[in-house]
Amino acid sequence: MASHIVGYPRMGPKRELKFALESFWDGKSSAQDLQKVAADLRCSIWKQMAGAGIKYIPSNTFSYYDQVLDTSAMLGAVPDRYGWNGEEIGFDTYFSMARGNASVPAMEMTKWFDTNYHFIVPELGPNTKFSYASHKAVAEYKDAKALGIDTVPVIIGPVTYLLLSKHAKGVEKSFSLLSLLGNVLSIYKEVIAELKAAGATWIQFDEPTLVMDLDSHQLQAFTDAYSELESSFSGLNVLIETYFADVPAEAYKTVTALKGVSGFGFDLVRGTNILDLIKSSGFPAGKFLFAGVVDGRNIWANDLAASLSTLQALESVVGKDKLVVSTSCSLMHTAVDLVNETKLDSEIKSWLAFAAQKVVEVNALAKALAGQQDEAFFSANAAAQASRKSSPRVTNEEVQKAAADLKGSDHRRATNVSARLDAQQKKLNLPVLPTTTIGSFPQTMDLRRVRREYKANKISEEEYVKAIKEEINKVVKLQEELDIDVLVHGEPERNDMVEYFGEQLSGFAFTVNGWVQSYGSRCVKPPIIYGDVSRPKPMTVFWSTMAQSMTTRPMKGMLTGPVTILNWSFVRNDQPRSETCYQIALAIKKEVEDLEAAGIQVIQIDEAALREGLPLRKSEQAFYLEWAVHSFRISNCGVKDTTQIHTHMCYSNFNDIIHSIIDMDADVITIENSRSDEKLLSVFREGVKYGAGIGPGVYDIHSPRIPTTEEIVDRINKMLAVLETNILWVNPDCGLKTRKYAEVNPALSNMVAAAKVLRTQLASAK
């Protein structure tokens, strides 16, 4: 009975690691305190998997911040600016790389493939000196072994590591990062040797870039890397793990031909063609197939009968002894344990499986494959599947029809963007380089307490509204004192930018502890879309009109866009994602029109996650972008020319989808720019014409560091070199909810001062 888990959530069932990290960062607890919480979490996970009967239990999937950053630490790939002394990497250097510090900025952060998890991007060049600088993988293997649990250490593979890296500052883009392969492999050999000496019998190398569209040179790097490592593998079993999509035919041939490798892991949930590929191309004799049939990306209970049928088909190709039942990817992308959901509707709860339940599903399938099927477990699963298919709460025919009617037509505002911007400027009368923020202001402990007490019925609605109104008034006054041009109400009434809307839409369910790591200690609690989506009543009009009544300056109405609500939720898997997105778009459209009718002149519809949902394979991207961009346009196509529509996008590489961003037809887009070395601006240097308003972020809010006025002036000048003055906005990279007022006030003050310096310079240059 061979069962395997690719990886497991590390935050803990009640975010124990998050609170330990933040306490340590705030100087309220010691490094030993943090290490103790981490060790306890790791031990409980290993014991849980061993108790469930999992044969191949992963280790080294725990991280204090990010697994790619861990790999950089292992390789000693520390940029010079952190002043690292070459010894074993400790918390000071590690967290400075992740978060920056008073004197140096953090490393770039971007999305992990098409997930909402962010990784820290390695910075490499010809002068990078690699050395074995973090022995974490070996230490964690030994910790598990001391408990009597033999684990499979998991390490990001050398080729994926290099393909996800970027050029260090000052390194020519023509320099091939893959040319560093030999240097990196020498460290991997040391790690492998140490793991073997510690008693490891299996090692898992995660090589998810194999699912991408790779060229022959990149594929050759896999052959070169594993040929070079082959002699180190003597006496070891090696698993190459892939996930998130199908492995293309050429990559499949390359990976299955690797020498010295014992097994290959494939995602059979998102990789819908893997089974056909294995049947048509064959599978190497004597090798293990780790079949990812349990979904690591979503929270629906596995259809055990369907998965067992898939496994039996694979068994006939690869043989009974060589088939291992696995998850489609690491379970870090799903919630931790359904047991902690005491308030969830019992019918919906019966349809779900979180990480802990998926571990049990994997083992149940492995037992069934070995002829020891747990009939009661399979029977309960079949009943839950049938209940979900037939439940009347899932389907709303009116919503289905309205969404279906959208498909054949285009939805655009009647006038082009330049004419709209002229009409809006006449009404809004904004200065050159107008300043704004992205939406949220710091969420203080008091604010969270007020929301908690209101939810628990400890304070009345009247007391709650009074407290939130006071907070909004404070935020409005602060922005006026700072002299920001277009204001926000600060979103004090909101717990999360998706959950807040989901709670007011039909077809959504919510968890209490369904947290998923987004980056570092930051966790999100994705809503569950289980049925057709509609908007019973207005969601934001009350707060937005209240905020607008407090100021004569324009107040942005703040909404989350349909694509982001989709991509940041656990989405139903019984209909195409595009259909669900159209339903959400119609709900947001009603809200936009109600805001406009209530006198809100500027409406921001955040599409932070548009890029993240882009399929990994180029052949599938056009279809996604077509319906995603269409959904955004549906949400605001009915407003007047004088109503200014903003959108915001988060950390991602946007350059390859810039034409789709233009096609969204927003009046103003604010977009992450500062942490990625103004990479976004290169697209405009290459001649892309952009006529709408744009605010490439002038400072990184994901770091506590406060930028100087001079730094921000320099950033804006770089933007002015490639963008027209009349379309440029000045704003931070993202919302401010995770920051403290002690950081926000001086940073925004410097941002406004920078805009004024440049306005004066531009006026005198005329």
HUHUKA-V572252 format. One record per helix or strand of 3 or more residues. SS is the DSSP state (H for helix, E for strand). FROM is the first residue (numbers start at 1). TO is the last residue. If there is no record, write none. Layout:
((SS/FROM/TO) (SS/FROM/TO))
//
This chain:
((H/16/25) (H/31/52) (E/56/59) (H/67/75) (H/80/82) (H/91/99) (E/109/111) (E/118/120) (H/136/146) (E/151/156) (H/158/163) (H/177/198) (E/202/206) (H/208/211) (H/216/233) (E/237/241) (H/249/256) (E/263/267) (H/274/281) (E/288/294) (H/304/318) (H/320/322) (E/323/327) (H/331/333) (H/338/340) (H/346/350) (H/355/369) (H/375/390) (H/397/404) (H/417/428) (H/445/455) (H/461/482) (H/499/502) (E/505/509) (E/516/519) (E/522/524) (E/528/535) (H/541/548) (E/555/560) (H/562/567) (H/577/597) (E/602/606) (H/611/613) (H/618/636) (E/644/649) (H/655/663) (E/668/671) (H/681/685) (E/693/696) (H/709/720) (H/725/727) (H/741/765))
//
